[in-house]
Structures are given as structure tokens and as C-alpha cells.
């Protein structure tokens, strides 16, 4: 049995599009193979949930202060805090810091799992390899599972 496990919480990373393409590839080329696709939502630990929440809050408040800054404090009848002077004088850097904070939270939230198993044996792991499988990787795995010998010419056309 061929099993492809994809973390669907990775929606912003383009992984879902890759998953759909891989599923389509298998259905069109290996529809006779015993396979299944599993979409998993890998839960975060409590600490990671808190970190994601903090990163989201910091980036939302920061961006609000960058764009609303003095107006917000004037509307509330409050004196502008000293850190607002820094934000007003360094809007670009402040925005970059908020973007990095948001990106960190997003990376914590998403595992990026794209794991291909054959009979409970891991054949390809994005988490271990640090990349998605290419068409050649998929063809090699399915050919191995189905007992098909591939020559170099067939593999060159699989790009």
C-alpha cells in the first residue's frame, strides 16, 4: 500500500498545491496501484501554540502602531509613549521586524510534512530531506513498488 501523508495546516506554503499535483500524477499514471492519501493536521504543543499566538499579537499590534501610531494615542487622549518615536523614525525597520515575527509564527505553525510510505516503510520524507519530491523521485518509488524496470531514457523524460 502506498500512503502519502500531507500536513494540511501548511496551506500558506504551496504544499497543498503540490499535494494535489502529486495525487493527480498518481491517479493518471498509477491508477492500478494500491495507494491512499492521508491529510493530517499535525497539532501544536501548548508551548508552540502560545508562541504562535504571541507572534501573531506582536505583529498585529506592531503593524497597527506603524500605520496608526500617533493618531491612536491622540484619539485615546494619551501621551505618545517613547517607543513610538522609534517606530515613527524607523517605519521600514519596524515593519520588517513585524514581518519576521509573523513569519516565525507561521513557520512554527506549519510542519510542512509530505511523507510517502510504502507498506509502512518511509520512502520519501520532506521533513528529513528538506525538499519536496520531484517527478523523478515519485516515478522511481512507484516503479520500485510496481516492480517496473526503468532505463535512463525513461527517467530523463520524467522531469
N, C-alpha and C positions, 0 to 999 in steps of 0.2 A: 504494500500500500504506500503510495506517495502522498505525503502530507506537507502542505505549505502553510506555515503559521506566520501571520502578519499582525503586528500591533496596530490596531485601528485608531489608537489615540495619537498616532503620528500624522494626523491628517494634514497639517500645515507643511510637511516636509516633501510632499510629492510622492510619498511612499504608497499611498492608496492608488495613484495613477499607475505606478509601476506594478502593483499587485494586480490591477485589472488587466494590464497588458500581459503579465505572466499567465494569468488564468486563461485569457483568450488564446495565447500561444499554445498552452497545453490542450485546450478544447479543440483547436483547429488541427493540431499535428499529432496528438496522442490521445484521442478520444477513447481509444480502446484500452488505455492503461488504467489500472485501479488507483485512483487518486482522490483526494479530498482537500478542500481549502478550509482552513480554520481562521476566523478573525477573532483575535483575542484583545481584550482591553486590560493591559497589564497595570494593575493597581499600584499606586504610590504608597510608600511607607508614610507614617504620620509626620515624620520629620521633613520628608520631601514635600508633602502637601503644604506644610507650614512655609517652607522655603518658596514654593511656587506662589503661594498667597502673598507673602511679603514682597517678592519681586514684582508681582502684579500691582500691589498697592503703591509701592515706591515709584514705579514707572508712571502710573496714572496720576498720582499726586504731583510728581515732578513735571510731567508734561502740562498739567493744569496750571502749575505755577509759572512755567516758562511762558505760556501764552496768555494767562490771565493775570499773573503776578500782582502788580500794584493795584489794579482795579479790584481784585478780590478783597484785599485788605482795606481799601478805601470804602467799599460797599459795606464791610463789616464794622467800619468805624474803628479799626485797629491801626496802630502804628506798624509800619512795614518792618519786619524782622531784618536783622543784619545779613542773614544768608541770602535774602532776596537781592541785595546789592550785587553779590557774587553772581547769582543767576542772571540778573539783568545785564551784567558786564560780560558774561561768558555764555550766551544762549546756545551757541553751537556746541560747545563742550558739554554743557548741561544736557542738551538733547542727546548727544552721543552716550553719555552716562546712563540716561533713562533707557535708551535703545539697548545698550549692553545688558542692563538689568532685566529688561523684558526678554531678551534672547536667552539669558541664563535660566530664567524661569521656564521658558519654552523647552530648552534642552533637558531640564530636569524632568519635565512632564512627559517627554517622548522617549521611549526606549529605542525606537527605530528597528524593532525586531522584524526580520524577514528570514525565517528559518525553514529550510527544506529538509524533510526527513523521508527516508525510505525504510519501511519496516522498522520503525523506531530507531533507526541509525541516522544521525545527523550527517547530511551530505553537503550542506552549504549553510553558513551562518553569517549574516551581515554583522551581527554583534562581534563575532570573532575575526572576520576578515576586514571589517571596516569599509565594506563596499557592497553594493547590490550585485547579484549575479548577472553576468552578461548572457547574451543569447548562447554563446559557445558553452558556457557553464551549464546552462539548462539542457542544451542538446546532449552534452556528454553524460549528464546524470540520467536523463531519460533513456538514452541509448544503452547505458550500462544496466539500467533496471529491466529494459525490454530485451536485453541480450543481442543488441544490434551492433555489428562491427562498423565503425566509421573510418573512412580513409581521410587523408589530409585535405583532399579536394572538397569533400562534403563539409568539413569544418571551416574552410575558408569562406564558404558561402553563407555561413551562419552568423555573420557579423551584423 
